Amino acid sequence: MYAIIETGGKQYKVSEGDIITVEKLSVEAGSEYTFENVLAVCDGDKMSFGAPTVSGASVKASVIGDGKAKKVIIYKYKPKKGFHKKNGHRQPFTKLKIEKING
């Protein structure tokens, strides 16, 4: 059984027991989070798709913790002008473990 959920402007295919990293959510570690935006649910041969979401479907996940991704380097320069600019960014994320799919 798997489901397709939407969070943070992205879509994720999840099964029970999966560990995923999503855009940072405002929840604390150890708590439980429920995804209501379930786009599709597949249980063997039975598939249900939403328009845009499946009514009555939800995915429960437990929050493992927060973190930051690896640094992404942004480097700008203009040739023959002596202009160089270096910048970096670390995107925050939340790590979740999928506990149950209700569909």
Buried (B, 14 or more C-beta within 10 A) or exposed (E): EBBBBBBEEEEBEBEBEBEBBBEBBEBEEEEEBEBEBBBBBBEEEEEBEBEEBBEEBBBBBBBBEBEEEEEEEEEEEEEEEEEEEEEEEEEEBBBBEBBEBEB
